[in-house]
Amino acid sequence: MKNLAILGSTGSIGCSALEVVRTLAPHFRVVALAAGRNVQLFCRQVEEFKPELVALEREDDAREFRRLCSIPDLKVAFGQEGAEEVARYSSVDTVISAITGIKGLRPTLAAVEAGKKVALANKESMVVAGELIQQAVREHHAKIIPIDSEHSAVFQCMSKEAPEDIKKVILTASGGPFFRLSSEEMETKTPEEALNHPRWQMGKKVTIDSATMMNKGLELIEAKWLFGLQPEQLGVLVHPQSIVHSLVEMRDGSVLAQLSQTDMKIPIQYALTHPERRDSSLPPLDLSRVQSLEFYEVEEHKFPLLELAVQALDEKQAFSVALNAANELAVEAFLGKKIKFSDIHVVVAEALETQDGRMIHSMEDIFEVDLAARERARNLLTQRT
Ligand SMILES: NC(=O)c1ccc[n+]([C@@H]2O[C@H](COP(=O)([O-])OP(=O)(O)OC[C@H]3O[C@@H](n4cnc5c(N)ncnc54)[C@H](OP(=O)(O)O)[C@@H]3O)[C@@H](O)[C@H]2O)c1
């Protein structure tokens, strides 16, 4: 029996993770949960899974939760500290890190510093703090198993290979809803159209990132830190069927791939059961019914945010921090219908122009760079709205 904590249990990954736990019962038990503002759903989850500790983002929501959900002996926390408490809860073996954005960084680091096994979905924490997190993993004997389907694929393909035999890692991308459109056609796409992803059901932020292909950019940076790769060892191919989740090219010319149904429950389950495997609740992948597997080069000029993320692979860490911060704000403004789809990359690019390229030595440095970039992006957004 393994004890689990889930950070972001009410989100897309969090809900899929709980479905996986239902399948894997009685081998996994949920002992701690953290969520943001969806008190009603959180209450239903708590009633079903009966954790010992829970946390919500805000104090007033924690109060409302207590009113709705009176479970004896349940400890209810709130705020950043509450999520961190969930992440380091003593009886927890594995922490699923699935809060969106940089808000997931401190709880993810808390789990690593507590020496937990971290099943990582929150790619933004690796993007902004990859080096510091990997240092902490070594220091505290923690372990990170990726949940992102591409990184799970790479992790599985690389697991038995010597690092020096790996030539290149190619992340596959669905291409999002606008892959076949011209830049002009994309310009005026609405949030509703951008949220209509052809393959994956995901949270709003990651779905918009998928439409701009910033998601693939963030994943390249994540892969650099997760697997210790050089920028020239990383590439992207568009694969609209989303069956091949990534490719690893070996020095002898072999290319390894991991294929599965397009369902996040598969990489989530793998992260939980690793190094073992267990039966899945999903039907097997029937390749005879998949008519074709296509692969295309990305037309990078159509996806300027992906170009910026590729640039970030060679830049100092502060560049990635500022890129992520400006993108989080621009996506929020687009979802709030304050800017056009094509303004997302303009705001991010302009916010990066005055980025000072300082060195990152600590979490405090990261949050300083993040704040400054948010301030620049906010000013640019105000000028546009
Ligand atoms: N969805 C996917 O298929 C997918 C695939 C690969 C990687 N990822 C990555 O996984 C992460 C989560 O994505 P998602 O699609 O699951 O996002 P999502 O559906 O928006 O869910 C985000 C979760 O974080 C919670 N949250 C937000 N602020 C919080 C806070 N301050 N404290 C505690 N919880 C907080 C939300 O709570 P409330 O809803 O209660 O406010 C929700 O449970 C992202 O980094 C994303 O890039 C997602």
The ligand as an ORCA input file, in Angstrom:
! r2SCAN-3c Opt
* xyz 0 1
  N      -4.304     18.342    -18.369
  C      -3.413     17.640    -19.003
  O      -3.737     16.729    -19.795
  C      -1.942     17.903    -18.773
  C      -1.008     17.113    -19.459
  C       0.346     17.300    -19.169
  C       0.751     18.241    -18.239
  N      -0.195     19.012    -17.614
  C       0.269     19.997    -16.636
  O      -0.322     19.689    -15.381
  C      -0.585     20.879    -14.633
  C      -2.077     20.887    -14.294
  O      -2.816     20.951    -15.507
  P      -4.387     20.749    -15.567
  O      -4.734     20.678    -16.995
  O      -4.788     19.667    -14.637
  O      -4.861     22.166    -14.978
  P      -6.276     22.562    -14.354
  O      -7.331     21.648    -14.871
  O      -6.429     24.013    -14.560
  O      -6.093     22.247    -12.791
  C      -5.250     22.995    -11.973
  C      -5.415     22.540    -10.556
  O      -4.608     23.353     -9.687
  C      -5.442     23.811     -8.610
  N      -4.892     25.043     -8.057
  C      -4.768     26.249     -8.644
  N      -4.191     27.109     -7.788
  C      -3.939     26.411     -6.651
  C      -3.336     26.730     -5.406
  N      -2.865     27.966     -5.163
  N      -3.235     25.774     -4.455
  C      -3.686     24.519     -4.697
  N      -4.262     24.150     -5.862
  C      -4.383     25.092     -6.819
  C      -6.816     23.965     -9.247
  O      -7.817     24.057     -8.255
  P      -9.314     24.622     -8.537
  O      -9.767     24.044     -9.840
  O     -10.036     24.053     -7.352
  O      -9.261     26.105     -8.521
  C      -6.852     22.661    -10.028
  O      -7.101     21.598     -9.149
  C      -0.134     22.033    -15.546
  O       1.154     22.413    -15.195
  C      -0.155     21.432    -16.943
  O       0.762     22.031    -17.817
  C      -1.514     18.856    -17.849
*
